Amino acid sequence: GVILMEILTGKSAGDIVSGNTGAVDLTDWVRLLATEGRAVECFDSGLLSADGEREPPKGMDDMLAITLKC
């Protein structure tokens, strides 16, 4: 699950990322964004559409949901 999360976010699980409440680890940050309905913000911009569209390609939300269950 963590490896897939790293692929989707472009960040390492060991990275400390900045959240609204301060520094958190990768899994906590992704979980926070997902529960707030802002999961698209955690995806690596290189995986999002090249035409400027902020919606993730079909299936990415499902893959993210799987990572959060692991």
Summary of the structure (lengths in Angstrom):
residues: 70
radius of gyration: 11.4
end to end distance: 5.1
largest distance: 32.2
contacts: 176
relative contact order: 0.23
helix: 50%
strand: 11%
